[in-house]
Structures are given as C-alpha cells and as structure tokens.
Amino acid sequence: MRILVTGANGQLGHDVVVQGKKQGLDIIGVDIEDMDIRDDKQVQKVLKSSNAQAVIHCAAYTAVDAAEDNAELCYQINSEGTKNIARICKELNIKLLYISTDYVFNGEGSDPWQEDDLRDPINTYGKAKCEGELAVEKYLNQYFIVRIAWVFGKNGTNFVKTMLNLAKTKDSISVVSDQIGSPTYTVDLSVLLLEMIQSEHYGHYHVTNEGICSWYEFAVEIFRQAKQEVEVIPIDSSQFPTKAKRPHNSRMSKVKLDKQGFKRLPDWKDALKRYLDECLSD
C-alpha cells in the first residue's frame, strides 16, 4: 500500500513518515510546498500522480490562540483544505485517515468523551476541525477520524519543550490545574495510525497515551523526569486567560479502539520518559 502523508514537516506528520519508512512501508510525505491543500486542483494533481492508495491527513492550522485572530486562514486549512482532500479521495477511491482533536467537544463535565458524542466546539480552532470532520463524513463512506490531544514530539513546538525552555530562566512556573486530559507522544501515535490505515476498521477513534493528568501534573512530571529543580504552582484557568477558550475536560473514551482490536498506547509517563531520553541525549 502506498500511503501519502500530509503535513510531513509538522510534529505528527514527520513521525508518521519516519515510522512508516522504518516499517518498510511505501510512504510519501508532502507539505505545503509540495501540495497546498487549499488548492483543490493542486490536491487532485498530486494525489493522482502519487498513485497513493491511502492518505493520512496530518496537515492542519494548530495555533489555537492565533486562530481567534486568523479565523479565515484557520478555516481555509482545517475545513476547506480537508474538504478538498476528502472530495478527491472519494473521486480517486483513496482511503482517508483524518487527524482531528478533542477540541471538537465543549470540554464540560468530567466523563470521558465517547466517540459518537455531540460535537460542540468552543473556539475557532475546534470549529474549523469539526467542519473538517463533517467534510470527511459527507464525501466518504469509508474513513478514519482520529481525535488526539496534548501532542508532543521531537519535530515542532509543544508543552514539554515550552516547560523545559522556561526552566532555563525561571525558578517557578504557574500552570493551570483545572484542565484535564491525556498527553500523546507522536511516535506511539504514528505506529497506531499506520496500523489503522492498513485495516478496514473504519470509523471514529480517540487516541492518546494512557492515563490522565492536569497540565500542572504534566509539568511536575516533566521536571521530575528531567531532574530540574523548578517549583510548579497550580492555578485556575481564570488566573491564566487565553485568547481562545480551552476545554476543562479532555478525557476521551477508547472503547472503539478496544472493540476493533487495536492496542492502546503506553502510559503517558512512559512515553514522556522515552521522549526526554531522545531529546536530552541530543
């Protein structure tokens, strides 16, 4: 199977390509300079000439706060771009796996979000990704929609890198403690995505590393494992206002993964250790 990966220069897309090549799969990685997903003619040309049998669509506008000021661009990429890919995958009979987000939910309550729960995004980024999901569902009968959260990987910016960089100049850091979810390591996620795209178990999935924590608890664990002496101060979201509203509850059910026989990802603390071992050894 030839698999085309969009957003190959991004945090997740990079690792999907790397892991695919490690597995000996026929992988093609493209980014905006190769295929601007906002241009439907370009998407059609590249997908057709690639002879891809499957697409893992990682390309996205992910700057959550900036999206509030750049809504048009966010929608062009996350909604219209995904619509272009879905429509042309339908036309060319190409299997599609779309990377989505916990932000399609409103983040209320404390129960884990089920795969088929009502989508009710609370910020521009979430609304645009939700429209992307709707486009995939509209154009395709057989597809994978994979919602992820709190992603960290070697290629790109993320919470772990931000914390470690702050620790270089600060003895104490305030981190919100009332937003709960599960970190997701791109290497672990990539392995499962590649397994999934080669299957016929279509549908909606939630994929994060196992275990839940707050951003505060995540930060404490980062410094513990990195052996950094930094005081982490828990604060409420109200004490750390952001341009985009954030969900308080990002717990996500993995029932669909279990039902379809996919193995859950390792615990997030184990994933963090492997990530830090790789990053800190460079």
C-alpha positions as CSV (number, residue, x, y, z in Angstrom):
1,M,0.0,0.0,0.0
2,R,1.3,3.4,-0.9
3,I,0.5,6.0,1.8
4,L,0.6,9.7,1.3
5,V,1.1,11.8,4.5
6,T,0.1,15.5,4.5
7,G,1.8,17.9,6.9
8,A,5.1,15.9,6.7
9,N,7.1,18.7,8.2
10,G,4.8,19.0,11.2
11,Q,5.2,17.4,14.6
12,L,3.0,14.4,13.9
13,G,3.4,14.1,10.1
14,H,7.2,13.9,10.5
15,D,7.0,10.9,12.8
16,V,4.3,9.2,10.7
17,V,6.7,9.3,7.7
18,V,9.7,8.3,9.8
19,Q,7.9,5.3,11.4
20,G,6.4,4.3,8.1
21,K,9.9,4.1,6.5
22,K,11.2,2.2,9.5
23,Q,8.5,-0.4,8.9
24,G,9.4,-0.6,5.2
25,L,6.1,0.9,4.0
26,D,5.7,2.8,0.8
27,I,5.4,6.3,2.3
28,I,5.2,9.7,0.6
29,G,5.4,12.8,2.8
30,V,4.2,16.1,1.4
31,D,3.8,19.6,2.9
32,I,2.6,23.0,1.7
33,E,5.5,23.5,-0.7
34,D,4.5,20.2,-2.4
35,M,0.7,20.4,-2.1
36,D,-1.2,23.4,-0.8
37,I,-4.4,21.7,0.5
38,R,-6.3,24.9,0.0
39,D,-5.9,24.5,-3.8
40,D,-8.3,21.7,-5.0
41,K,-6.6,21.5,-8.4
42,Q,-3.2,21.0,-6.8
43,V,-4.6,18.4,-4.4
44,Q,-6.1,16.5,-7.3
45,K,-2.9,16.7,-9.3
46,V,-0.6,15.5,-6.5
47,L,-2.9,12.7,-5.3
48,K,-3.5,11.4,-8.8
49,S,0.2,11.4,-9.7
50,S,1.3,9.9,-6.4
51,N,-0.8,6.7,-7.1
52,A,-1.4,6.7,-3.3
53,Q,-3.9,4.1,-2.1
54,A,-4.3,5.9,1.3
55,V,-3.9,9.3,2.8
56,I,-3.0,10.1,6.5
57,H,-4.1,13.8,6.7
58,C,-2.0,15.4,9.4
59,A,-1.7,18.9,7.9
60,A,-3.5,21.5,10.0
61,Y,-3.5,25.0,11.4
62,T,-2.9,24.3,15.0
63,A,-2.1,27.7,16.6
64,V,-5.1,27.7,18.9
65,D,-4.9,31.3,20.2
66,A,-3.7,32.8,16.9
67,A,-6.7,31.2,15.2
68,E,-9.0,33.6,17.0
69,D,-7.3,36.5,15.1
70,N,-6.7,34.5,11.9
71,A,-10.1,32.6,11.6
72,E,-10.2,32.8,7.8
73,L,-6.8,31.1,7.4
74,C,-7.7,28.5,10.1
75,Y,-10.9,27.6,8.2
76,Q,-9.2,27.6,4.8
77,I,-6.7,25.0,6.0
78,N,-8.7,22.9,8.6
79,S,-12.1,23.0,6.9
80,E,-11.7,23.8,3.2
81,G,-8.4,22.0,2.9
82,T,-9.8,18.9,4.4
83,K,-12.9,19.1,2.2
84,N,-10.6,19.2,-0.9
85,I,-8.7,16.1,0.3
86,A,-11.9,14.2,1.2
87,R,-13.6,15.0,-2.1
88,I,-10.6,14.0,-4.2
89,C,-10.0,10.9,-2.1
90,K,-13.6,9.9,-3.0
91,E,-13.1,10.7,-6.7
92,L,-9.9,8.6,-6.8
93,N,-11.1,5.8,-4.4
94,I,-8.3,6.6,-1.9
95,K,-8.7,5.6,1.8
96,L,-8.5,8.6,4.2
97,L,-7.5,8.9,7.8
98,Y,-8.2,12.4,9.2
99,I,-6.4,13.7,12.3
100,S,-8.9,15.6,14.5
101,T,-8.9,16.8,18.1
102,D,-10.6,16.7,21.5
103,Y,-11.4,20.4,20.8
104,V,-14.5,19.3,18.8
105,F,-16.1,18.8,22.2
106,N,-17.1,21.6,24.6
107,G,-14.9,20.3,27.4
108,E,-17.6,20.3,30.1
109,G,-18.3,17.7,32.7
110,S,-15.9,15.0,33.9
111,D,-16.9,11.9,32.0
112,P,-14.7,10.7,29.1
113,W,-16.0,11.8,25.7
114,Q,-17.4,9.0,23.7
115,E,-16.6,8.6,20.0
116,D,-20.1,9.5,18.9
117,D,-20.9,12.2,21.4
118,L,-22.3,15.5,20.2
119,R,-19.7,17.9,18.8
120,D,-19.9,21.3,20.3
121,P,-16.6,23.2,19.8
122,I,-15.9,26.3,21.9
123,N,-13.2,28.1,19.9
124,T,-12.2,28.8,16.3
125,Y,-9.7,26.0,16.0
126,G,-12.2,23.4,17.3
127,K,-14.9,24.7,15.0
128,A,-12.7,24.5,11.9
129,K,-11.5,21.0,12.8
130,C,-15.2,20.0,13.4
131,E,-16.0,21.2,9.9
132,G,-13.2,19.1,8.6
133,E,-14.8,16.0,10.3
134,L,-18.1,16.9,8.7
135,A,-16.5,17.1,5.3
136,V,-14.9,13.7,5.6
137,E,-18.2,12.2,6.7
138,K,-20.0,14.0,3.8
139,Y,-17.8,12.8,1.0
140,L,-16.6,9.4,2.1
141,N,-18.4,6.3,3.3
142,Q,-15.2,4.6,4.5
143,Y,-12.9,6.7,6.5
144,F,-11.0,7.0,9.8
145,I,-11.4,10.1,12.0
146,V,-8.8,10.0,14.8
147,R,-9.1,12.6,17.6
148,I,-5.9,13.3,19.5
149,A,-4.9,15.6,22.3
150,W,-2.0,17.2,24.1
151,V,0.5,16.2,21.5
152,F,4.3,16.2,22.0
153,G,7.0,15.1,19.6
154,K,10.6,15.9,18.6
155,N,9.8,17.9,15.5
156,G,7.9,21.0,16.5
157,T,6.9,23.1,19.5
158,N,4.9,21.5,22.3
159,F,4.2,21.8,26.1
160,V,7.2,19.7,27.1
161,K,9.7,21.9,25.2
162,T,8.0,25.1,26.5
163,M,8.3,23.9,30.1
164,L,12.0,23.0,29.6
165,N,12.8,26.3,27.9
166,L,11.0,28.2,30.7
167,A,13.1,26.3,33.3
168,K,16.3,27.8,31.9
169,T,15.3,31.3,33.2
170,K,12.7,30.7,35.9
171,D,12.8,29.0,39.3
172,S,9.0,28.8,39.5
173,I,6.3,28.4,36.8
174,S,2.5,28.7,37.2
175,V,0.5,26.0,35.3
176,V,-3.3,25.5,35.1
177,S,-4.5,22.6,37.2
178,D,-8.2,22.6,36.2
179,Q,-7.8,21.3,32.6
180,I,-7.7,17.5,32.5
181,G,-6.6,15.3,29.6
182,S,-4.0,12.8,28.3
183,P,-0.7,13.6,26.7
184,T,0.1,12.0,23.3
185,Y,3.5,11.0,22.1
186,T,3.8,11.3,18.3
187,V,6.0,8.2,18.0
188,D,3.5,6.0,19.7
189,L,0.6,7.6,17.9
190,S,2.3,7.2,14.5
191,V,2.7,3.4,14.9
192,L,-1.0,3.0,15.6
193,L,-2.1,5.3,12.8
194,L,-0.1,3.2,10.3
195,E,-1.6,0.0,11.6
196,M,-5.1,1.6,11.4
197,I,-4.8,2.8,7.8
198,Q,-3.8,-0.7,6.7
199,S,-7.0,-2.1,8.2
200,E,-10.7,-1.9,7.2
201,H,-11.9,-0.9,10.7
202,Y,-13.3,2.4,9.7
203,G,-14.9,4.9,12.0
204,H,-14.2,7.5,14.8
205,Y,-11.5,6.8,17.3
206,H,-9.9,8.6,20.2
207,V,-6.1,8.0,20.6
208,T,-3.9,9.3,23.4
209,N,-1.4,7.7,25.6
210,E,-3.0,6.0,28.6
211,G,-3.6,7.8,31.9
212,I,-4.9,11.2,32.7
213,C,-3.5,14.3,34.3
214,S,-3.8,18.1,34.5
215,W,-1.4,20.4,32.7
216,Y,0.0,21.1,36.2
217,E,0.6,17.4,36.9
218,F,2.1,17.1,33.4
219,A,4.6,19.9,34.2
220,V,5.5,18.4,37.6
221,E,6.3,15.1,35.9
222,I,8.3,16.7,33.1
223,F,10.6,18.4,35.7
224,R,10.8,15.3,37.8
225,Q,11.9,13.1,34.9
226,A,14.3,15.8,33.5
227,K,15.8,16.3,37.0
228,Q,15.0,20.0,37.0
229,E,14.6,21.9,40.3
230,V,11.6,24.0,39.4
231,E,8.6,24.9,41.6
232,V,5.4,24.4,39.7
233,I,2.5,26.4,41.1
234,P,-1.1,25.2,40.3
235,I,-3.5,27.9,39.2
236,D,-7.1,28.0,37.8
237,S,-7.7,28.8,34.2
238,S,-9.3,32.1,35.3
239,Q,-5.9,33.2,36.5
240,F,-4.3,32.4,33.1
241,P,-6.6,33.9,30.5
242,T,-6.0,32.9,26.9
243,K,-7.5,34.3,23.7
244,A,-9.1,31.0,22.8
245,K,-11.3,29.3,25.4
246,R,-9.8,25.9,26.5
247,P,-11.8,22.8,27.3
248,H,-11.6,21.8,31.0
249,N,-12.4,18.1,30.3
250,S,-10.4,16.4,27.5
251,R,-10.8,12.9,28.8
252,M,-11.6,10.6,25.9
253,S,-13.0,7.1,25.8
254,K,-11.0,4.4,23.9
255,V,-13.9,2.0,23.7
256,K,-13.8,1.9,19.9
257,L,-10.1,1.1,19.9
258,D,-10.8,-1.9,22.2
259,K,-13.7,-3.1,20.1
260,Q,-11.7,-3.1,16.9
261,G,-8.7,-4.9,18.5
262,F,-6.3,-2.0,18.3
263,K,-3.7,-1.9,21.2
264,R,-3.9,1.1,23.4
265,L,-0.8,3.4,23.6
266,P,1.6,3.1,26.6
267,D,1.1,5.2,29.7
268,W,1.9,8.9,29.2
269,K,4.7,8.9,31.8
270,D,6.4,6.0,30.0
271,A,6.0,7.9,26.7
272,L,7.4,11.1,28.3
273,K,10.5,9.2,29.6
274,R,11.3,7.9,26.1
275,Y,10.7,11.3,24.6
276,L,13.0,13.0,27.1
277,D,15.7,10.3,26.7
278,E,15.7,11.1,23.0
279,C,15.6,14.9,23.2
280,L,18.0,15.3,26.1
281,S,20.6,13.0,24.6
282,D,21.0,15.2,21.5
